[in-house]
Amino acid sequence: MAVSPRRRGGPDAEAGWRRRALLWLVVGLLASILVATAVFAFGESRAMLDTLARISPGVVLGCLGLSLANYGLRALRWHLYTRGLGLGVRLPRDTLYYVAGFSMTVTPGKIGEVLRLWFLRRGHGHGYERTLALVAADRIADAAALVIIALIGIALLDASLAAIAPMAAITLVSVFLLMRPRYLAAMVGFGYGMVRRKPRLFGRLRIAVKQLARLGSPWRLLLALLLSLLGWFAELMQVWWVVHVLGASIDVWGAAVTFAVSMMVGSATMMPGGLGGTEIGMVALLTQRGVSLEIAVTTTALVRATTLWFGVALGMACLPLAMRRVTREATA
């Protein structure tokens, strides 16, 4: 008797996503522990532990609330994009998919973003060539918001632009291409003319570029940027708040530059979740602004726990529900 081929995106694929999430969660946690241990080893461990003890449960809950605001605003931005592509996914489901993608934050290659596209393919039948534009627009909006926050803070503080100049240039070019996708289409055509191979691949890239054009309208870009700015500003306020709770002083825009630049440094290292680069950058920038080492380390540890790892935890909690929903709809 002939055996039917296993359907793509079936139970094995779902189990694979769960295994990857758990594996990289463990790897990421171990990496964070190693970074924290190294920082404590170079500092006064007792003083840092005493500083950490000053953090009250109310401060932790407040930081988690600011992170939730960030995730909610960015999920709303994701829904804005899916509506722009006419995918027909409702806001609660888009939010579920977006948050579940955080479960893969500490995996290499931004697998969490691919997972969101997999949900749309598995549960709603939208091919990757149609949804790939979502990833590009989402990343550009995040980068643009962080660059703008950093630029405003640097201008107000009369600081140097050298640290973010490369990221600012890349973001500017990306926003330009998002608004003028015909240049991307020309690049795809030029690439195919050079290799004259894999016409189906280049055809799918052309479809993806056409979808990106649907997201490049000025009003949609401005609204997405506003949501991004509000979301990231909510998270960076954690730095300002925690530093003040611990008895040090830093102005809002000093905290803004610290958060935004350290996030860009972490992204530039290409490490999953910016592990290592973000923490070191945040500690260095805080101490540069006159914050003591123990307060800088404690602030960094708490902010990363309530942003990066809180997001991963939320994603892990939402992942099984998202898997069940798309499996049920695919079966139907």
Secondary structure, 3 states (H helix, E strand, C coil): CCCCCCCCCCHHHHHHHHHHHHHHHHHHHHHHHHHHHHHHHHCCHHHHHHHHCCCCHHHHHHHHHHHHHHHHHHHHHHHHHHHHCCCCCCHHHHHHHHHHHHHHCCCHHHHHHHHHHHHHHHHHCCCHHHHHHHHHHHHHHHHHHHHHHHHHHHHHHCCCCCCCHHHHHHHHHHHHHHHCCHHHHHHHHHHHHHHCCCHHHHHHHHHHHHHHHHCCCHHHHHHHHHHHHHHHHHHHHHHHHHHHHCCCCCCHHHHHHHHHHHHHHHHHCCCHHHCCHHHHHHHHHHHHCCCCHHHHHHHHHHHHHHHHHHHHHHHHHHHHHHHHHHHHHHHC
